[in-house]
Amino acid sequence: MKIFDKNAKLPVEGKIKKRIELILEKKKKILTFLVLGLLLGAVVSLLLPKKYRATASILLDFKSYNNTLLKNSGNLNNFTELINTPELLNKEKKILDDKGFDITVSEISEAQEITLDNLQSTITITAISNNAKKTAAIANATAKLIQEKSVLNNNSVLLNGLTVVKNRINLLNKNISNGLNKNESSVFDNNTERLLNQIAEFESELEDIEIENQFYGYKLNELKEELKNLYPAYSEIVLNFSDEKFVEDKTKLVRIIVKNYLADSEKQARIIRIVYPWQNNYNISDLASATSIFNKDIENYLDDKFKNDDINNFEFLKNLVQTIYLTQNNITAIDISKNIIFTTLTNLENEFNKISYNRIDRARTIRTNKFNKSLSVKLNLQQQKLLNKKNEYFAKVNSVNNALTPESYFSPNIILNILLGGLLGLIIGIITVASSTTEKLDEINSADDIIDFGYKIVARIPTFPIGTPVLLDTKNESEGTTIPKEVIAPFDNIETFLRYGNLDKKLKTVFVTSGKDEEGKSLIASNIALTLANKGNKVLIVDTDVLAPQQHKNFNIKSTPSLAHYLFREKKLNEIINNSYNPNLDIITSIEIPQEPSVILSSDRMKNFMDEVNESYDFVIYDSCSLSAINEVAILAANTNETLLVIRGGKSKISDVIETANILKQNGISKFNVILNEIKA
């Protein structure tokens, strides 16, 4: 949409036309760049190494993947982190080495990418390398190891454990809310109080490890089922072997696990010393080494037992069997721990029954309270411990589609590279030729750039000399400060224009705006208001910039209460008007408004506000935000007598002026005048 009269000059279009003509004059140079680009694309394609791409996919169990309890524990981050762990990368390297591919761990990591389709619950593993067979082997090895990891750490096990703990916590909370856990002060001596604490500790520990026992029981069943499905011919044999060293190492490991289970309870119960059904004093710090020795026993047994059998994926069979035995060890350790706790509780119960008849009911109540409190702590710790493991567990794998060996390379794409080279050459040629013409055709640097548009320039404000105050208050100059006349004169011209520019009436309400930010409009609006006030006019300046308000900074006042408080009916009009140090100048500030500001500024309440303040002042100056930021703010201009557009030299563009004029015209402002800021004559 044009904003000019039919006879007005169009400098922007003229300059664009001239630029096009200059470019066309040098078309041979552009064609040279085009040919060079085509040749470059062909040469690069021949020099680049060939790359092959292969894709394997894994279909996850939908329920296992999309479970809100774990907030989607089978998510992309889990699998992405998994394929980059040293454990998995080293296993993958071994698989590829066995197939005869020479590749490093870092090369494996860089060669593959994993993506996840949330809707289909499908993992896609894409591998890229310089060898077709190796590419497919990388993708398939990763898919295989992810599937194995899912078998060993199926998140259905974790989900089951979390569900059990969560349900028990809910029941415990329900009991508490029903008044079963009222806080009653104890009336017993220290020994009885200690006895009640000890009973509560061991009773809560008994229930806590029973819940953990359910977790391991469920996990054991899942692992045995996987063993039966994957290795049906060996599922019975591998779980039924006995060896003197194996039994000895297993016994030691189980007893260390028992010590580990009961360590906290023994510490909490204090004076009581738990009696273990064995002589040796096993150390919890030996747990890791004992586990390693036990796993080695299993590995040695399986290597010896099946050394002549050609078992598919024998290494995974070892891992699966080791995991099953370790899970069984935890279950065995829990059973032993329960027996030890039960024996300890029996002795404590005998002491409890010695409490006098008239106090036994109170003792039971306190005992229940302590039990619930202790159990609540343990269950929440167990729940958190399970949640902390969520990145170690993975969604169940339903099926795997292995990657096929690619028949052709996908990179480099010779045709595409030639076309891109030609396009790049064409672009570089055009840019090179265009940059050789005037680079600042669109920039406004002088008044002549505006005059041709037919707009009236009411003032030309020079760059302020160093030392000039930003606020040109000629009646309140600081001692030793002199404001140059060439700086004051433009604002005097603006004052004269507002008073006499319209023969019918003075231009009482003024809308000061700019096309873009940082044009200097807010400071100019402040100085217009000061100039008018210093000449005896009662002036109000209203900051309507709801994106980057400046008037409170210019006059060093608080930003609240502001115009927004009035528009939202939080303050009355007289409460938002700030008196400046100049008795003739009042200020209404603004704040940033997060919601849609255009709706607020175009409201009926805003219009009523403008009508009301118009009656009370000689001049009202509205400092607006830039029209490029909020186009609709131009509707305020329709309710004022005059619109002044601030244009800054070296900052504003001719195209910006066109855009701004269009915005104003669309909002009913067909005529406006210009203030040139920091622009040469």
C-alpha positions, 0 to 999 in steps of 0.5 A: 500500500503506497503512502505517498501522493501520486506526484511524490518522489519515491527515493527508495524505489528509485534507489532499488531500481538503480541497484538492480540496474548496476547488478545487471550491468555486471551479469558476466561477473555473476555468471563467472561466480555461478560457473565456479560454484558448479565446478567447486560442487563437482570437485568437492563431491569427488574428494569427499569420502563415501558414507553409508547409512543403516538403520535399525529399529526397536519397538518398545512395549507401549505401557512400559514406555508411557508410564506416568509414575516414572514420568516416561522412564524409557525416554530418549535421554535414557537410551542416548546416555546408555549407548554412550556409556563405556560399558556398552561401547566396549561391549559393542567394540568386542562384537564388531572386533569379532566380526572383523571390523577395526574400529575404536570406541570413539568412532562407534560413539560418533558413528551412531545417533538415536531417535525416539518416536513418542507416538509409536514408542519406537527407537531408531538407531542410525549408523553412518560409516565409510563401510557398508557392512560395518555401518549395518553391524554398528546399528545392529550391535547397538540394537542388540545391546539395548535389548539385552539391557532392557532384559536385565533392567526392565522398568516393569520391575521398577514400576512394580516396586514403586507401585507397592511402595506408593500404595503402602505410603498412601495407606500409612498416610490414610491411617495418620489422617484418620487419627491413628498417629496422634502425637501423644506425649510419653509418660515413661522413663528413659528405659521404657522409652528406649524399648518403645523406640527399639521395637518401632525401629525393628518392626518398621524395618521388618515391613520395609525389607518385606516390601523390598523382598517383593521387589526382588521377587518380582524381578527374579520371576521376570529374569527367569522368564526371560532366561527360559524364553531366550535360552530354553535348552539351558534355563534349568542347567545354569541355575542348578549347579553347586561347587564348594567355592561357589557355596562358600563365596555365596554364603559370604556375600549373603551374610554381608548383604544381611549386615548391610540390611540391618546396619541402620536398624542396629544403629538406630536401636542403639544399645541392642546388639543384634545376634547373627547366626554365624561366628565370623564378623563380616564387613559391609565394606567388602560388599563390592569385592565379594560381589565381584568374586561371586560373579567370577565364580559363575563366569568360570563355571559357565565357561567350563560347563559349556566350552564345547557348546556353540551358544548364541550370545554366550556373554549375555547368558553369563550376565543374565545368570549372574543377575539372577543369582545376585537377585536370589542372594538379595531374597535369601539375605532378606529372609535371614534378616527377617528371622534375625529381626523376628528373634530380636523383636521376640525378646523386646516383646517380652520386655514390653509385656512387663509394662504395668497393666494401667500403662500398657494401652498408652504404651501401645499407642506410643509404640504405634506412633513411633512405628508409623513415623519410622516406617514413613521415613523408611518407605519414603527413602525406599521410594526415593532410592527406586526413583534414583534408579529410573535411569538404570531401567529401560522400557521393555523391548517387544521386537527388533528390526535389524539394519540391512547392509546399504547397497549404495552410499548416501553421501556425497550427493553429487547432483545436490552438491553441484546445485548447491555449489552453483547456488552458492556461487550465484549468491556470492556473485550477487552479494559481491556485485551488490556490495560494490554499489552504495551500501547505505542506500536505505539509511537516512543521514540527512534531511534531504532523505525525508523532504522528498517524501513530502513530510514536514520537519518541525525540528532538527535536533543536533547531537548534544555536545559533551557535558550537555545535560540530557534534560534541557531545563533552562530555568533550573540549570545546574551551577556552571552548566550552560545549555548551548543555544543550538540544542535549545532552539529546536525545542523552541521551534517545536513549542512554536509549532504546537502553539501556532502550527494549526490556525484553528487551535493549538495542538494541545495533545501530542503523540510522540513515537518512532518506527524502531527502538533507540531513536531517542523519542523518550528523551525528546518527549521529556524535553518537549514537555520541559520546554512547554512547562518552562514557558508557563504552560501546565503540562502533563507527560504520560509514559505509554511505553509498556515495553521499555518505559523511560520517563521515570528514569529521565525524571528520577522518580518511582515507576509506580503507581503507574498508568497501568494501575489506573487502567486496571482500576487499582488506583485513581487518577490523582494517585498516579500523577507525579509532581516533578521538580518543575511546578508546571510539569506533571508526570504519569509513569508506565510499567512493563505489562506482560499481557497483551498491551494493545488491548489495554491501550485501546480500551474505553478506559484509556480513551476516557483517561485521555479525555479527562486529562485533556481538560486539566492541562494546557498540553499533554505529551504521550510518550509511546513505544515504537510502532514496530514493537506494538502496531496497535499503539498507533490508535492512541494517535487518533485521539490526539491533535498531533503525531510527531515521528522521531527519526534518528540519523544513522539509525533510521531507515527509509524503509522504516519510515515507509513501514511506520507511515503505513501503520499510522495510516492503517490506524487513521493517521494520514498526516504526521510531522517529523522530528529529525534527531542527530541528523545533518542539515 
